[in-house]
């Protein structure tokens, strides 16, 4: 196996910014991305806040180079993945063994919904091009073709841990000498199905979410995309600029407790974090910041917090949920938050957990509430925990910690 896996590039588009620079500015100025529903046609408009990307499909199409009738998921994916590749600046990219491991949970459902609305009213209506790329893998293939990646393409869909799993699968492909460069992460667009489904579960907050607060009422749905460019040690040594950091630890676990809820004791969360630490060779005292999964639901925050207390005790590092800015972007969340974690390591950033006021009665955990930069951040733990108890943790480490 190779000597390590390095992060050469990063890209993101979210409700708080159309690229990394805009996202960082929103963090520093404490500007969340939640607002009333604008682009999605839904009966819940003016009732539920969401974190939509602030560009129309037509505007996204211009930025991505894909047709405007393409699924919004693919448009978002293309923009963030291209930013990551451009950021990496790999001169001999076409001569290397390359891969694209992308995650999503809705595929092309946004355009499929429009098709079926027309088709059900009149079977002669609706354009079949709107359903041809319905499934999740089609989104990955569309973007891979646009990026010119053909050696290895795969799609991962494990609910909210999808993108994190894509990233550490990419790391394994590099470590085992199968690929040299992998663009990994994920994307998801808001759909009627998503909003209706989470509303039926009664876990959507009608106000802006407040993760890890004792009075939290649920999550705000969001959309976006986040990708990293992972490279081997050999490729890292050939880069024109220094890599951001290295991926030192990763682990997936499953507590198999419930279809949509985490186990009360946070078993899956605990196993994922513990496994990532063991793989990295680090101790809990080495972690300088935890980017929480932190959705804002009663169950998730209590389970994750319980696992953190069990693992770190009273000496837990600064913690925060960036979903207080971006909303919960589902299959994209692990990729987006991995990008934020990489930036935290590179630039010494601690992100605020917006709207936090009162610690959870059961745990008393107090997250970071203000933006801070120029901090000593050597190792960041990023958590992504999904439905079905599918839990993944990633650890990003400074090149010279």
C-alpha positions in Angstrom: 0.0 0.0 0.0 1.1 3.6 -0.6 2.4 5.9 2.1 -0.7 8.1 2.5 -3.6 10.0 1.1 -3.5 13.7 0.6 -6.1 16.4 -0.1 -5.0 18.3 -3.2 -8.1 20.3 -4.0 -11.6 21.2 -2.7 -14.8 22.6 -4.1 -18.3 23.4 -2.7 -21.5 25.1 -3.6 -24.1 25.6 -0.8 -26.8 27.9 0.4 -24.1 30.2 1.9 -21.9 30.4 -1.2 -21.3 29.4 -4.8 -17.7 28.5 -4.1 -15.3 28.0 -1.3 -14.4 31.7 -1.0 -18.0 32.8 -0.7 -18.7 30.0 1.9 -15.8 31.2 4.1 -17.0 34.7 3.9 -20.5 33.7 5.0 -19.0 31.8 8.0 -16.9 34.7 9.1 -19.8 37.1 8.8 -22.2 34.6 10.4 -24.6 34.6 7.5 -26.7 31.4 7.4 -28.2 30.2 4.1 -31.8 29.4 5.3 -34.7 31.3 3.8 -38.2 30.7 2.5 -38.5 28.2 -0.4 -37.8 29.9 -3.7 -36.9 27.4 -6.5 -38.7 24.3 -5.4 -42.4 24.0 -6.3 -44.0 22.7 -3.2 -47.1 23.1 -1.0 -44.8 23.8 1.9 -43.6 27.2 0.5 -43.9 30.0 3.0 -44.2 27.3 5.8 -40.8 25.7 6.1 -37.4 27.4 5.8 -34.8 25.6 3.7 -31.2 26.2 2.6 -31.4 26.4 -1.1 -28.5 27.3 -3.4 -29.3 30.9 -4.5 -29.0 30.2 -8.2 -31.7 29.0 -10.6 -31.2 26.0 -12.8 -30.5 28.3 -15.8 -27.8 30.1 -13.8 -26.3 26.8 -12.6 -26.3 25.5 -16.2 -24.2 28.5 -17.4 -21.7 27.8 -14.6 -21.6 24.1 -15.1 -21.8 23.8 -18.9 -24.6 21.3 -18.7 -28.0 21.9 -20.2 -30.6 23.7 -18.0 -33.0 20.7 -18.2 -30.4 18.5 -16.5 -31.1 17.5 -12.9 -30.2 20.1 -10.4 -28.3 17.4 -8.5 -26.0 17.0 -11.6 -25.6 20.8 -12.0 -24.5 21.2 -8.4 -22.2 18.2 -8.6 -20.5 19.5 -11.7 -19.8 22.9 -10.3 -18.3 21.8 -7.1 -16.3 18.9 -8.6 -14.9 21.2 -11.3 -13.9 23.8 -8.6 -12.1 21.0 -6.7 -10.2 19.8 -9.8 -9.2 23.3 -10.8 -8.1 24.0 -7.3 -5.8 20.9 -7.3 -4.2 22.0 -10.5 -2.8 18.6 -11.4 -0.7 19.2 -14.5 -0.7 15.7 -15.9 -4.2 14.7 -14.9 -5.1 12.9 -18.1 -2.0 10.6 -17.8 -2.9 9.4 -14.3 -5.3 6.6 -13.1 -8.3 8.7 -12.1 -11.6 8.1 -10.4 -14.8 9.8 -9.6 -16.6 8.5 -6.5 -19.8 10.5 -6.0 -22.7 10.3 -3.6 -26.3 11.4 -3.8 -29.7 10.2 -2.5 -32.2 11.7 -4.9 -30.6 11.3 -8.3 -32.6 13.1 -10.9 -35.8 13.0 -8.9 -36.3 16.8 -9.2 -36.9 16.5 -13.0 -38.7 13.2 -12.7 -41.3 14.9 -10.4 -42.0 17.6 -13.0 -42.3 14.9 -15.7 -44.9 12.8 -13.8 -46.9 15.9 -12.8 -47.4 16.6 -16.5 -47.7 12.9 -17.5 -50.4 12.1 -15.0 -52.5 15.1 -16.2 -52.1 14.0 -19.8 -50.2 10.8 -20.9 -49.2 12.6 -24.1 -47.3 15.3 -22.1 -43.9 15.2 -20.4 -40.5 14.8 -22.0 -38.8 11.4 -21.5 -35.4 13.1 -21.3 -36.5 14.2 -17.8 -36.7 10.6 -16.5 -33.8 9.1 -18.4 -31.3 10.1 -15.7 -33.6 9.5 -12.7 -31.4 7.0 -10.8 -28.4 8.0 -8.6 -25.7 6.5 -10.8 -26.7 8.5 -13.9 -25.9 11.7 -12.1 -22.4 10.4 -11.4 -21.9 9.3 -15.0 -23.0 12.6 -16.4 -20.5 14.6 -14.3 -17.7 12.0 -14.8 -18.0 12.4 -18.5 -17.9 16.1 -18.2 -14.7 15.9 -16.1 -13.1 13.5 -18.5 -12.8 10.7 -15.8 -13.2 7.2 -17.1 -10.8 4.9 -15.2 -13.1 4.3 -12.3 -16.6 5.6 -11.6 -18.8 4.6 -8.7 -21.9 6.0 -6.9 -22.6 5.6 -3.2 -26.0 6.1 -1.6 -26.1 5.4 2.1 -28.3 8.3 3.2 -26.6 11.1 5.1 -23.2 9.3 5.4 -23.0 8.8 1.6 -20.4 11.5 0.8 -18.1 10.5 3.8 -18.2 6.9 2.6 -17.3 8.1 -0.9 -14.3 9.9 0.4 -12.9 7.0 2.4 -13.6 4.5 -0.3 -11.6 6.8 -2.6 -8.8 6.8 0.0 -8.8 3.0 0.0 -8.5 2.9 -3.8 -5.4 5.1 -3.5 -3.9 3.3 -0.6 -4.2 0.0 -2.4 -2.5 1.4 -5.5 -5.6 1.1 -7.7 -5.9 4.8 -8.5 -3.6 7.9 -8.4 -6.2 10.6 -8.1 -9.9 10.5 -7.1 -12.5 13.3 -7.0 -14.8 12.2 -4.1 -17.7 13.7 -2.3 -21.4 14.2 -3.2 -24.3 16.3 -4.2 -28.1 16.5 -3.5 -30.8 18.9 -4.7 -34.0 19.6 -2.8 -37.1 17.7 -4.1 -40.7 17.4 -3.2 -40.2 13.8 -2.1 -37.5 14.9 0.3 -39.5 17.7 1.9 -42.6 15.6 2.1 -40.8 12.7 3.6 -39.0 14.6 6.3 -42.1 16.5 7.1 -44.0 13.2 7.5 -41.3 12.1 10.0 -42.1 15.4 11.9 -38.4 16.4 12.3 -38.4 19.7 10.3 -38.1 22.9 12.3 -40.4 25.7 11.2 -37.7 28.2 12.4 -34.0 28.2 11.7 -32.5 25.1 13.2 -30.4 25.2 16.4 -28.3 22.0 16.6 -27.3 20.7 20.1 -29.5 23.3 21.8 -31.8 21.9 24.6 -34.8 23.5 22.8 -34.0 22.2 19.3 -37.0 21.4 17.3 -35.6 19.6 14.2 -33.6 20.2 11.1 -33.8 22.5 8.0 -33.3 20.7 4.7 -30.6 22.1 2.4 -29.0 21.3 -0.9 -25.5 21.6 -2.4 -22.4 19.7 -3.3 -18.9 19.2 -1.9 -15.9 17.4 -3.3 -12.2 16.8 -2.5 -9.4 15.7 -4.8 -7.6 12.9 -3.1 -4.1 12.0 -4.3 -1.3 9.5 -3.6 1.9 10.5 -2.0 3.6 10.4 -5.4 1.1 12.8 -7.0 1.2 15.0 -3.9 5.0 15.4 -4.3 4.5 16.6 -7.9 1.9 19.3 -7.1 2.6 23.0 -8.0 1.3 23.9 -4.6 1.3 22.1 -1.2 -1.6 19.8 -0.4 -4.2 21.1 2.1 -3.7 18.2 4.5 -3.9 14.4 4.7 -6.8 12.0 5.4 -5.4 10.2 8.4 -8.4 8.3 9.6 -11.8 6.9 8.5 -14.3 4.4 9.7 -17.8 3.2 8.9 -20.0 1.5 11.4 -23.7 0.5 11.7 -25.7 0.2 14.9 -28.7 -1.2 12.9 -31.0 0.2 15.6 -33.8 1.7 13.5 -34.7 2.7 10.0 -34.6 6.4 10.6 -33.2 6.9 14.2 -29.9 6.5 15.8 -29.5 4.3 18.9 -30.1 6.2 22.1 -26.6 5.4 23.3 -25.0 6.5 20.0 -23.4 3.1 19.4 -22.8 3.6 15.7 -21.4 7.1 16.3 -19.1 5.8 19.0 -17.8 2.9 16.8 -17.2 5.2 13.8 -15.2 7.8 15.8 -13.3 5.1 17.7 -12.4 3.3 14.5 -11.3 6.5 12.7 -9.0 7.3 15.7 -7.5 3.8 15.8 -6.8 3.9 12.0 -5.1 7.3 12.4 -3.0 6.3 15.4 -4.3 9.4 17.3 -5.6 9.8 20.8 -8.7 11.7 21.7 -6.5 14.5 23.1 -5.0 15.0 19.6 -8.4 16.1 18.1 -8.6 19.9 18.0 -12.1 20.3 16.5 -15.1 18.1 15.8 -17.4 19.0 12.9 -20.6 17.5 14.2 -23.2 15.7 12.2 -25.5 17.9 14.3 -28.8 17.9 12.5 -30.8 19.6 15.2 -33.3 16.7 15.8 -33.9 15.4 19.3 -32.7 11.9 18.5 -29.6 12.7 16.4 -28.0 15.3 18.6 -28.6 13.3 21.8 -27.1 10.1 20.3 -24.1 11.9 18.8 -23.5 13.9 22.0 -23.8 10.8 24.1 -21.1 9.1 21.9 -18.8 12.2 22.2 -19.2 12.2 26.0 -18.4 8.5 26.1 -15.3 8.8 24.0 -13.9 12.2 25.1 -15.4 12.6 28.6 -15.1 16.1 30.0 -12.1 16.9 27.8 -13.9 17.3 24.5 -12.4 19.7 21.9 -14.3 22.6 20.3 -17.4 21.2 18.5 -20.0 22.8 16.2 -22.5 21.9 13.5 -22.1 23.8 10.2 -25.6 22.6 9.4 -26.6 25.7 11.3 -25.4 27.5 8.1 -26.1 25.1 5.3 -29.0 23.1 6.5 -28.9 19.3 6.2 -27.8 18.6 2.6 -28.4 14.8 3.1 -26.2 12.8 0.7 -24.0 15.9 0.1 -23.5 16.7 3.8 -20.4 14.5 4.3 -18.7 16.0 1.3 -19.5 19.6 2.1 -18.5 19.2 5.7 -15.3 17.4 4.7 -14.5 20.5 2.6 -15.1 22.7 5.7 -13.0 20.4 7.8 -10.1 20.5 5.3 -10.3 24.3 5.4 -10.4 24.3 9.2 -7.1 22.4 9.2 -5.5 24.5 6.5 -6.5 27.9 7.8 -6.9 27.3 11.5 -10.7 27.9 11.6 -13.3 27.1 14.2 -16.9 27.5 12.9 -19.8 28.8 15.0 -22.8 26.7 15.9 -25.4 29.4 15.2 -28.4 30.1 17.5 -27.1 27.9 20.3 -28.3 29.2 23.7 -28.9 26.3 26.2 -26.9 23.1 26.6 -28.8 19.8 26.4 -30.0 18.9 29.9 -28.8 15.3 29.5 -25.2 16.1 28.4 -24.3 19.8 29.0 -22.2 20.0 25.9 -21.4 23.6 24.8 -20.4 24.0 21.1 -18.3 26.8 19.6 -20.5 29.9 19.1 -18.2 32.4 17.4 -16.1 32.3 14.3 -12.4 32.1 15.0 -9.4 31.9 12.7 -5.7 31.5 13.1 -6.2 28.7 15.6 -3.9 25.8 16.0 -5.9 23.0 14.3 -3.8 19.9 13.8 -6.5 17.2 13.5 -10.2 17.6 12.7 -12.8 14.9 13.2 -15.8 15.1 10.8 -19.0 13.1 11.5 -21.7 11.9 9.1 -24.4 9.7 10.4 -27.2 8.4 8.2 -30.6 6.6 8.3 -30.4 2.9 9.2 -27.6 3.6 11.6 -24.9 4.0 8.9 -22.3 6.1 10.6 -19.0 7.3 9.2 -16.2 9.5 10.7 -13.2 11.1 8.8 -10.1 12.6 10.3 -8.1 15.3 8.5 -4.6 16.1 9.7 -2.1 18.8 9.2 0.8 17.8 6.9 3.2 18.6 9.7 1.2 18.2 12.9 
